Amino acid sequence: MSTAIRASSILPARRENIELHTADGLRLVGELAVPADRPPVATLVCLHPLPTHGGMMDSHVFRKAAWRLPALADLAVLRFNTRGTSSVRGTSEGAFDGAVGERYDVAAAIEYAEFAELPNIWLVGWSFGTDLALKYGCDPAVAGAILLSPPLRFSAPADLATWAGSGRPLVALVPEFDDYLRPVEAGERFAAVPQAEVVGVPGAKHLWVGDAETVLDEIVRRVNPAVEVPLPTTWDGPMEAGDVSAYADRTVAAFADRPVPGPAD
């Protein structure tokens, strides 16, 4: 009997709490979810939104990716808290460093994925995480990057030039009503990367509330094109229900009453 997949649905996977160790001596907490009974086809390394505005490894799109995509799309999903960031999983050592020290966090996550022999590593950055992907993610071990709501705030033209020179795929999913960068301007900014694909998402906003399924479909479309999308909305098999209240999305709460920022914000 098929059951509807809801926000709290946890589909079967092998899940393991992990620790990342950075080159500057910090311990970061995270989780790795892989398909329950077969090897993954590809790997998502998730870089979360700005921790000073509630971003964490459990921000809702990444939580849903970890709870669904190992079963629905044969993907491994590696999530972690950058330095100084807390979630249900725990708190990573260190303190937020404005996209400077976080370079070691990105490197530690990629290194972990390599050491674990996870295949076809893709970075998936969201907001602040897109800047980390652009600045520090163009690594020989990385197949490509998917950027959710990229603000291009901490990254610089030189970072785009690095990606352009690499030839690696770069996909930007840009909400129609984003607070920072909307599709037309995003197309202009990412024109510096010839292989970049800018996808405007009608009706969506920066936090993807109500549009997480669209995001997951677009990720799967690029990372494992053998899987048919849209992904199923029902599941015929065992399924757990997570306590969504325990994963209160501080990102959404932090932005709920925030005015649209100007260029200097």
HELIX and SHEET records of a PDB file:
HELIX    1   1 PRO A   51  HIS A   53  5                                   3    
HELIX    2   2 HIS A   60  ALA A   73  1                                  14    
HELIX    3   3 GLU A  102  PHE A  115  1                                  14    
HELIX    4   4 PHE A  128  TYR A  136  1                                   9    
HELIX    5   5 PRO A  157  SER A  166  1                                  10    
HELIX    6   6 PRO A  183  ARG A  189  1                                   7    
HELIX    7   7 PHE A  190  ALA A  192  5                                   3    
HELIX    8   8 ALA A  212  VAL A  223  1                                  12    
HELIX    9   9 VAL A  244  TYR A  247  5                                   4    
HELIX   10  10 ARG A  250  PHE A  255  1                                   6    
SHEET    1   A 2 THR A   3  ALA A   4  0                                        
SHEET    2   A 2 THR A 234  TRP A 235 -1                                        
SHEET    1   B 2 SER A   9  ILE A  10  0                                        
SHEET    2   B 2 GLU A 240  ALA A 241 -1                                        
SHEET    1   C 8 ARG A  14  HIS A  21  0                                        
SHEET    2   C 8 ARG A  27  VAL A  34 -1                                        
SHEET    3   C 8 LEU A  75  PHE A  80 -1                                        
SHEET    4   C 8 ALA A  42  LEU A  47  1                                        
SHEET    5   C 8 ILE A 121  TRP A 126  1                                        
SHEET    6   C 8 VAL A 142  LEU A 148  1                                        
SHEET    7   C 8 LEU A 170  PRO A 175  1                                        
SHEET    8   C 8 ALA A 196  VAL A 201  1                                        
SHEET    1   D 2 SER A  86  SER A  87  0                                        
SHEET    2   D 2 GLY A  90  THR A  91 -1                                        
END                                                                             
